[in-house]
Amino acid sequence: MSDVEHPSATALSGDVEKTARDSSQAAGINPRVDNSDPDEALKLVTGEAVVLTPEDEKRLLRKIDRNMMPLLCIVYGLNYLDKTTLSYASVMGIRTDLHLVGQDYSWIASVFYFGYLFWEWPTNRLLQRLPLAKYSAFNVIMWGLTLCCLAAVKDFGGAIAVRFFLGAFEAAVSPGFALFTSQWYTKKEQGTRVGWWFSFNGWAQIVGGFVAYGIAVGTEAHPILIKSWQLIFLVTGFFTAFMGGLFLYLMPDSQLNARFLTQQERVMAVERIRINQQGVGNKHFKWYQCKEALTDPMIWAFVLFSVISSIPNGGVSNYFSQLIVSFGFSENQSLLLGAPGGAVQIITLLVAGHFGDRFKNRILFGAAGVLIAAIGLLLILVLPLSNSGGRLAGYYLYQSSSTGFVALLGLISTNVAGWTKKTTAAAMYLVAYCVGNIIGPQVFQSTDAPQYRNANITILVCMFVSFAILIFINIWCKRQNGIKAAIRASPGYAKVDGQEFLDLTDRENAEFIYSL
């Protein structure tokens, strides 16, 4: 690929060039190109030109999906299941056996995110510095074994300690999976793929509900040496550790060492994501990219959304079993009735991901899910207490709330370039996620039980604020694309050979286009 001038450059006036330059400076866009520390994949694609036919690309994409998606989906589902086992345990006797009083249970729920918060920044640095799949697999194995340790706790202090370390090990999952997605898939494919693996939170809720119900009923009929809540921690923990072992053996760190691809297919797999303008990874920490992430208004809008939207998540994910009981159902019934909520989450995530990619606006489809969740919360709040079915339907509608969070998690893969900036932005987003999830259980005050009306009002307000932030991000990205288009159209602009693999940030690369 040679340096070429934009075909419309000669038709543009000096005024347009000045406008583009002034606009880029005002927006903080830096069109400079630094080729001193390129992406790892550059050496793989600097040889003979690779031509990908549509048939070749479809075949390669199917092969990548077959080998990558099952592992990403199952492990991410376990990530959610392992967190929600505490909610199942809350109606299976753990509160009584550990002598929990007042806000003790809420603090056990919150401390998971203190561990997550403590280790989020270091784990993002390690995700960039170490082999991605191997470091991710280590964390999966360790969080599974740590979850098993919850079966051995005897009091509040023990539960606090184990949950803290559980959060630290799970901190690598979401940012790591976002990196896998940006490595292997084009921008137009990423929203759907993030929706696929995140939707397994819903499958985890369905499977977890049936497993918890089976364990609760089975141990009542046929008592064993341990309590039912201890057994569910052991079952989910050991299965997670087993899946971590498979992840270690099967998952490649990048296209460069993917055993399921031939050498030619590895080159093709890198070539097909050239359009992303992001490459497949750079292990060197670049301070200027870190600074850019810390001063980028779009990243801070992501962070604000993450805090606000995670307050509901932190509360409901730990209290949903008790919330269903408050609608008038029994404790064992609550374990089963949580499962359809998982189905709602699966459907809304897949629909939002598919149509968001099809109509090229993931943000607005994510925002639509947030509005549906707000309608569900209104039903819980305004329907009479005697209307158990209607309030339960409101809870199911609330399960669509994750579409907004997933849309922005996908946009970290799509809209943030430069590997140091990307990992920094992911850390900021998930640190904010931790803060929101720490706050979430605390809005469920024991004095408000069993209806938790004040908590539901707080969650409803958070939904409307989250919706407004998504609309702002949509407008911001459109504006940035207009500024970049003016830069590319200015006289004298020339694209640098191999620019896609020079580890440039989204702001310094004028060829980068933000997805909506």
N, C-alpha and C positions, 0 to 999 in steps of 0.2 A: 504494500500500500504506500503510495507516494503522497507527499504533501500536496494538497489541492486547495485552490481558492474556491470559496462558495460561489456557485454559478451566478447568483444574482448580485454579486459584489459590485461589478462595474456599473450597474444601473442605479446604485445608491449614491446619495450626495454626502458631502462631508458633514452636514448637519446630522444625518442619521448616525454616522460614526461617532460624533461627539455625544449624541444622545445615548447611544449604547454604552459608551465608556463612562459617562456620568451616572447612568442608571446602575451599571454594575458596581461602581464604587459606592453609590448610596446604599445599595442592597448588600454590600459586603462580598460580592462575587469577585473572585480573583482569577482572571483568565490566564495566568501564567502557567507554564508547563514545566515541571521539574522531573527529569528522567533519570535522576541519580540513584534511585532506589526502587526499581520496578517490582511488579508482582511476580510471584513464583512461576506463574504460567507463561511468562513472556518467552522464556527459553524454549518452551515446548512448541510455540506457534511461530517462531521466527524462521523456520525453514521454508519448505515448499508450501505454496498456497494450498489451502484446503477448500474444496468445493463441496458444499452440503446440498444434496437434492432434497426436496420436500419428503420423498419416501425414506431417504436415509435418516433424516431428522426425526420423523415419526417413529421409525424403528428404534432409533437410539433412545428417544424419550420413553418409549414403552419399556425398554430394558432398564433404564435408570429408575423408573417408577417401581418396577417389579423388585428391584434389589434394595432400594432406599426406603420407600414409603412404608412397607409393613413394619420395619424396625422403628422408624420414627413415630408412627402412629401408636403402636402398642406401648412403647416406652413412655410416650407423652401421656397416654391414658393412665398408665401406672403412676405417673407423677401426680395426677389429680386424685386418683384412688387412694394413694398413700396419705394425702392430706385429709381426705374426707373420712378415713377410717375413724378419726377422733369423733366425728359427728355420730357415726353409727355406735361407737362405744359409749357415747353419752346417754343413750337410751338402753344400753345393755348392762349397766351396772358400774361403770368405772367411777362415776361421781361418788357413789356410796362406798365402794371398796377403797378408794384413795382418800376418803373423808374430805371431799371438796366442799367448801362453803362459800357463800357470797360470790365474789368475782373470781374465785380460784380457777374455775373452768375457762373463763374468758382469758385469763392470763396464760394458761396453758396453750390456748389457741393462738394468742398473739405472739408468744415467745418464739414460735417457729419463724416468724418474720424478722425477729431480732437477729437470729442466726443467719437468715437469708441476707439481711441488710449488712451485717458485719462482713460477710464474705463475698458480696456481690461484685464489688470493684476488683478485688484480687482475682476472683475466679474469671472475670472477663479478660484480665491481662493474661492469665494462664491459658485461656481458650485461644488467644492470639499467638502466644509464644510456644505452646506445646502442641503436639499432634492432636488435632481436633477430636477425632473419633476415640482415640485412646484415653484422653483426659476425660471426655464425656462418659465413657464406659466405666472408668474408675469411680466417678461420682455416682453412677447408677447402682453399682455394686454396693458401695458404702452406704447409700441412703437405704437400700433394701435391708442390709444387716442392722443399721441403726433403728429402722422401724421395728424389727424383731425385738430389740431391746426394750421397747415400750411394754411388752408383755411381762417384763420382769420388775417394773417399777412398783413401789409399795406406798409412795406418798407424793404429795404435791411437789416437793423438791426434786425428786427423781424424775418425775414427768417433765418438769421445767428443763432440766439438764438435757434429757434425751431429745426433746422437741427442738431445742436450740441447735444441736448438732444436725438434726434432720433437716432443718432449714438451710444450714450452711452447705450441706451436700447437694440439696436440690437447687441451689442458686445457679448452677451451671446449665440447667436444662433448657429453659426458654431462650437465653441468648445463644447457646450452642446450636439449638435447632434452627434459629433464625439464620445463623451463619451457614449451616448446611444448605438451607433453602436458597440463599443468595449465591452460594458456590455452584449449585447444580442446575438451577432453573432460570429461564429468562424472566424479565419483568412481567410479561403478560401471563406467565404460568405461576408466578409466586403466590398470588392471592389465593388461587384455588388450592395449591399445595399446603399453604399454612392453614387454610380452612380444613383440609383433610386431617392433618395431624392434631390440630387443636380440637376438632370435633370428637376426638377419642376421649376427651373429658366427659362428653355425654355418654359414650359407650361405657366408660368406667363407672359412671353413676348408675347406669342400668345394671351392669354386671355386679357392681358392689352392693347394690340394694338386694339383689337376689341371693348373693353369697352371704351377706350379713343376716338376712332373714332365715336362710337355711341353717346357718350356724346357731342363731338364737333359738329357733324352734327345735333343732336337733339336740342341742345340749340341754334343753328343758326336758325333752322326752328321755334322753339317754345321757345323764350327767357324766362328765369326765373329770380328770384330775385338775384341770385348769378352767377358768371362767371363760364364758363365751367371748367377752371383749378381748381377752388375752389371745384366744385362738385366731381371731380375725387379724390381729397384728402379725402373728407368726405366718399365717397363710399368705397374706399379701406381701410381707417382707421377704420371705424366702423366694417367692415367685419373682419379685423384682430383682433380687440378686442374681437369679438364674438368667433373666433376660439381659442383665448387665453383662454377663459372661458371653452370651450370644452376640451382643452389640460389639464387644471387644474383638471378637473373632471375625465378624462379618462386615462391619461398617468401615469404609475407607476414610482416610483423613481428607482426601480431595481426589480429583480426577487423576492426579499424578501417580497414585498408588492403588487405584481401584482394580482389584483382582478380577472382578466380573467383566471388565472391559479389555479388549485387545489394545495393543499399542496405538493402532490407527484410530480406534474408537475413543481412546483417551484424548488424542489430539482433536477429534471431532467434538468431543464433549466440552472441551475448553473453547473451541472456535464458536460453538453455538451460543455461548453466553457472552461473546464479545460485545454484543449489542447493549449489555447492561452497563458498560463503561465502569466496571468494578473489579474485574479479575477474579481470582479464586483464593487469594490470601497473601499477606505480607507479615512476616514475624517481627519486624522492627518497630519499636514504639517511636512515634513521631510527635514531639511536643506541639508543633504548630497545628496538627490535626486535633489533638486533645483540646487546645485552646479554642479552635474553631467550633468544636462541639459545644463547649461551655458558653459560647457567645452567639449561638445560632438561635434566632427566635422560634424557628420551627421545632427544634429539639426541645426547647422549654415548653412549647405548647403540648408536645408529646408528654413531657414530664407532668405538667399540670393535669392533663387528662388522666394519666396513670394513677396519680394520687386520688383524685376525686372518684374515678370509676372503681377503684379497688376497695374503697370503704364498704360499699355494698357486698362485694365479693368476700371480703374478710369476715363479715358478719354472717351472711347467709350460708357460706360453705361450711361453717362450723356449727350453725344453729338450725339448719334446714329440717333436721329430724324433729327437733323440739318445736319448730314453727308449725310443722304438719300436725303434731300432737295438739297444739293450741287450737287447731281448726276443729277438733272434736274426735280425732281418731286415736286408736290405741298405739302404744309404743311399737309393737311388732308390725302393725299396719303401716306405721310411718316409714319403716324400712323398705317396704314394697312400694308405697305410694311416691317415694322419691324417684323411682326409676323412670316414669314417664317424663319427668323434667329433663332427664338426660336425652330422651328422644327429641324433645323440643329443641334442645341445644344443638344436637346433631343436624337436624333439618335446617334450622335458621343459619347455622354456620356454613353449611354446604350451599344453601341457596344464595346467601350473601356473597360467598366467595366466587361462585360460578357467575352470577350476574354482574358482580363487581368487575370481574375480568372481562366479561363479554361486552359490557357497556362502558368499560374503561373508567369506572369511578367506584373504587372500593370504599372510599370514605363515606359517600352518601348512603350506600347500602348498609354499611356498618351503623350509620346514624339511625337508619330506619329500625334496626333491631333494638337500639336503645329506646326509641319511642314506644315500641311494642312492650318492652319491659316496664316502662313507666305506666302504661295502661294496666298491666297486671298488678302493679303495686297499688294503683288507685282502687282496683277491685277489692284487694285485701283490706284496704282502709275504709271504704264506704259501704261495703256489703254488711248486713247484720251478722252477728256472731253465729246465729242459727243456720246461716247459709254456708255450710261446710263445703259443699261441692263447688259453689261459685268462688269461694276464697281459695280453694285448692287450684281451680283453673287459673286464678290470678297468679299463684305461685308458678304454675307451669309457663305462663306467658313471660314471667320475669326471667326465665332461663334463656331468653333471646338476648339478654344484656351483653353477653360476651362478644357479640359481633363487632362492636366498636373497638374493644381492646384488641381483638385479633386483627382488625383492619390496620391499626397503627403498628402492631407487632410486625405485620407483614411489610409495612412501609419502612420500617427500620432496615429490613433486607433490601427493599427496592429503592428508597429515596435517600439513603445515607451512604455515601461512597468515601473511600479511603479507609483502610482496615483499622487504623487506630481510631479514627473518628467513629466508625461503625461500632466498634466494641465499647468505646466510651459512651456513645449514645445509648446503646443497649443497657449498659450499667446504670446510667442515669434513669432510664425508663423503668428498670426493674428495682432500683433503689426506691423510686417513688411508689412503685407497686407494693413494696414492703411497708412503706410508711402508711399507705392506705389500708393495707391488710392488718397492720398493728392497731390502727384506730378502729377498724370495723367491728371486731368482737366487743370492744368497749362501749359501743352504742347500744348493745343489747344488755341493759342493766338488769340485774336480778330482781330489782324492785318493780320492774315493768312486766315480769313474767305473769302469766304465760302468753299474753297477747303481743307484747313488745310493740305497742303502738308508736311510741316515740322513735324507736329504731326504724320502723317502716316509713315514717314521715321523713327522717333523715336520708334514708336511701332514695326516696322519691326525689328529693331536692338534688341529690347527687346525680341522678339520671338526667334531669333537665340541664344542669350545668355541663355535664359531659357532652350532651347533644350540641350545645352552643360552641364548645371548644372544637368539636369535629367540623362544624361549619366554618369556623375561622381557619382551620388548617387547610380545608379545601380551597378557600379563597386565596390564602397565602401561596400555595403551590402553583395555582394558576398564574398569579402575578410574577412569580420567579421564572416560570416558563416563558412568559412574554419578554422579560428582561434578557434571558439567554438567547431567545430568537433574534433580538435586536443585535446582540453581540456577534452572532454567527453571520448575520446579514451585512455587517459593516465591512467597508473596503479594507483589504489587506489581511483579513482574517484567514488563517490557514490551519488546518488540522494537522497535528503531528503524527508521524508514522508510529503505530503501536500505542497510541494514546490510551486506548482502552485498558492496557495492562501496565500503566505507569503508577498505579496506586494513588491517583489524584482524588481529592475530595469532590463531592458534588458541587461545591461552590467554586472551586478553582477550575473545574472542567466545563467549558462552555458547551460541549457536546452533550452534557448530561441533561436529561429531561425528567422532571418529577412526574411520577404517576399520581393519579388522583384516587 
